[in-house]
Amino acid sequence: MRRNVSTTLRRRLRGDPMQAYDALPRPLRLWLAQAALPWSPVSCRRIWARARAEGASHDDILDRLDRAEQMTLSRDRL
């Protein structure tokens, strides 16, 4: 397929974002659907997997994501 831009730079290969979203655990998908910030499914899965490896429960992980989101929102100057 031809692209509109001709370049010698490497293109980033990205997967299907909807497929990545659909592959998330249900509690994480529900949290992501109501999140105030536009989280990527890949970053959420990374946080989820790391916390599960540490032995955190689903509720603990969702609390961790809430805190991360609140910290990010508190840095917003508006």
C-alpha positions in Angstrom: 0.0 0.0 0.0 1.3 3.4 -0.9 1.6 6.1 1.7 1.2 9.8 1.3 4.6 10.5 2.8 7.8 9.3 1.3 10.5 8.9 4.0 13.5 6.8 4.9 12.6 6.8 8.6 11.4 3.6 10.1 7.7 3.4 10.7 6.5 2.3 14.1 4.5 -0.9 13.9 1.5 -0.6 16.0 -1.0 -3.3 16.6 -4.7 -3.0 16.5 -5.7 -0.8 19.4 -9.2 -2.3 19.6 -7.8 -5.8 19.7 -5.4 -4.7 22.5 -8.4 -3.2 24.4 -10.5 -6.3 24.0 -7.7 -8.5 25.3 -7.6 -6.6 28.6 -9.2 -8.3 31.7 -12.8 -7.2 32.3 -12.2 -5.1 35.4 -9.4 -3.2 33.7 -11.6 -2.6 30.6 -14.3 -1.2 32.8 -11.8 1.1 34.6 -10.4 2.3 31.3 -13.8 3.1 29.9 -14.5 5.5 32.8 -10.9 6.9 33.1 -10.5 10.7 32.9 -7.3 10.4 30.9 -6.8 8.7 27.5 -4.8 5.7 28.7 -3.4 3.3 26.2 -4.4 -0.4 26.5 -0.7 -1.4 26.2 0.4 0.8 29.2 -2.6 -0.4 31.3 -1.8 -4.1 30.5 1.8 -3.4 31.6 0.8 -1.9 34.9 -1.8 -4.7 35.4 0.8 -7.5 34.7 3.4 -6.0 36.9 1.0 -5.6 39.8 -0.4 -9.1 39.4 3.2 -10.5 39.5 3.7 -8.7 42.8 0.5 -10.4 44.1 -1.8 -7.5 44.1 -5.6 -8.1 43.9 -7.8 -6.6 41.2 -9.1 -4.0 43.5 -5.6 -3.0 44.6 -4.5 -2.6 41.0 -7.5 -0.4 40.2 -6.7 1.7 43.3 -3.1 2.0 42.0 -4.4 3.2 38.6 -6.8 5.7 40.3 -3.9 7.1 42.3 -1.7 7.4 39.2 -4.4 9.1 37.3 -5.1 11.6 40.2 -1.3 12.4 40.5 -1.2 13.1 36.7 -4.4 15.3 36.9 -2.9 17.2 39.9 0.1 18.2 37.7 -2.2 19.8 35.2 -2.0 23.6 35.6 -5.5 24.3 34.4 
